[in-house]
Amino acid sequence: MTIKLAVLLVSGLAMGVTGTAQAQGRSHLGFQVGYNFDYEALVAGAQFSAPVGQHLEFYPSFNYFLVDQGSAWAVNADLKYRLPMESANWLYLGAGLNVLRAEAGGASNTDLGLNLIAGVETRTPNIHPFAELRVTVRDPSSVQLVAGLNFTLGRH
């Protein structure tokens, strides 16, 4: 029941934020690749960011873990805060909800966690390379490092 409630809350927030972001015209869509140190697995994924304030963005993402046995994927609903300093506007911090689904040997498990994020992203006009460290707090917790590209949608 808790997972269904979390998914409903995140979906509602995403719909509201997406409408605001489309009006502002600074949303981004991108892809990422990286490594999860605790699962010892490569990670591939995609993300979307939509502004909700001057320095704050709604930042949902999806990760697929390339595990040896079974399958694992995660959906994240984070908020990303860009530091308001002109000299460090490429640096961001964030936090949010993580839903991890893992299946192996006929068994499956879904866990909720809390994401803590620190990243860097260039502020070039249309294509934004980035690198990000994500710590997901749960039992067991995990750490992953990803890099990728974000592409500006609409007017910039």
Secondary structure, DSSP 8 states (H G I E B T S, - for coil): -HHHHHHHHHHHHHHHHHHHHHHHT--EEEEEEEEETTTTEEEEEEEEEEESSSSEEEEEEEEEEE-SSSEEEEEEEEEEEE---GGGTTEEEEEEEEEEEEEETTEEEEEEEEEEEEEEE---SSEEEEEEEEEEESSS-EEEEEEEEEEE-S--
